[in-house]
Amino acid sequence: MAVGGNAAVSVVRAAKAKNEAGVAVPGESKMIAEVSGWLDYQAGRPSHLAYQAKLADTTHVLMCDYDPALAELKTQGLSAVVGGEPYEVLLIDDPMGMHGHLEIYLRYVGA
């Protein structure tokens, strides 16, 4: 059964570029995936903070259909855009390795 959802999400990776002096500078972001899912506010829910210290910064979680390519991604440099608002991707979790859905833990970074 598909998860569905009400949020369209673009997952992007910041490109690494260097200038003439070899100094890292922001480059064009590369589109990794577009998914739809359910975005839920998580900040202030201690039951979700017990998983890992990394999740202490989580403000939202996105539940979406399982995608093996997305599940295998390293989260460093990954961002998500939901409704024009930017989020940092903290963790992509395939709960209990069942391949039923993904839980993507996000930290809101918009102004």
C-alpha positions in Angstrom: 0.0 0.0 0.0 1.4 3.4 -0.9 2.0 6.0 1.7 0.8 8.9 -0.4 0.9 12.3 1.2 0.1 15.9 1.0 3.6 17.4 0.8 5.7 17.5 -2.4 9.4 17.3 -1.5 12.5 18.0 -3.5 15.7 16.4 -2.1 18.8 18.1 -3.3 22.6 17.8 -2.7 24.8 20.8 -2.5 27.4 20.6 -5.2 31.0 21.0 -4.1 32.9 23.4 -6.3 36.3 25.1 -5.9 37.4 28.5 -7.2 40.7 29.3 -9.0 42.5 29.3 -5.6 41.2 25.8 -4.7 38.9 27.2 -2.0 35.5 25.4 -1.6 32.6 27.6 -2.7 28.9 26.9 -3.0 28.0 25.4 -6.3 24.8 24.5 -8.1 22.6 22.1 -6.1 21.8 18.7 -7.8 18.3 17.3 -7.7 18.4 13.9 -6.1 14.7 12.9 -5.9 11.2 14.2 -5.8 8.8 12.5 -3.4 5.5 13.1 -1.9 4.7 12.2 1.7 3.3 13.4 5.1 5.3 16.1 6.9 4.8 16.2 10.6 6.1 18.6 13.2 8.4 16.8 15.7 10.1 19.5 17.9 9.2 19.1 21.6 8.3 15.5 21.4 10.8 13.7 23.7 9.7 10.2 22.7 11.3 10.8 19.3 14.5 12.3 20.7 15.6 9.1 22.5 16.6 7.3 19.2 19.9 9.1 18.6 21.6 12.3 19.7 21.5 13.3 16.0 17.7 13.5 16.2 17.8 16.0 19.0 17.8 18.7 16.3 14.9 17.2 14.4 12.0 19.7 13.8 10.0 17.6 11.3 9.7 14.1 10.0 8.6 13.2 6.5 7.0 9.8 5.9 7.1 8.7 2.2 7.0 5.6 0.1 10.1 3.4 0.2 12.6 4.2 -2.5 15.8 2.1 -2.5 17.9 4.8 -4.1 16.8 7.3 -1.5 17.2 4.9 1.4 20.9 4.4 0.5 21.8 8.0 0.3 24.4 9.6 2.7 22.7 12.6 4.4 25.8 14.9 4.4 25.0 17.8 2.2 21.4 16.8 1.6 18.6 19.3 1.8 14.9 19.1 1.3 12.5 21.8 0.0 8.9 21.5 1.1 6.5 24.1 0.0 9.4 26.5 -0.8 10.8 26.1 2.7 14.3 24.7 3.3 15.2 21.8 5.6 18.4 20.0 6.3 18.2 16.2 6.0 19.5 14.6 9.3 18.6 11.0 8.8 16.9 8.7 6.2 15.4 5.7 8.0 13.9 2.5 6.7 12.2 1.4 9.9 13.3 -2.1 10.9 14.5 -2.6 7.3 11.1 -3.6 6.2 11.2 -1.5 3.0 7.5 -0.4 3.6 8.2 3.4 3.9 10.9 5.9 4.7 11.1 8.3 7.6 13.2 11.3 6.7 14.2 13.4 9.7 14.5 17.1 8.9 15.7 20.3 10.6 13.9 23.5 9.5 16.6 26.0 8.4 14.3 28.7 6.9 14.1 32.2 8.2 
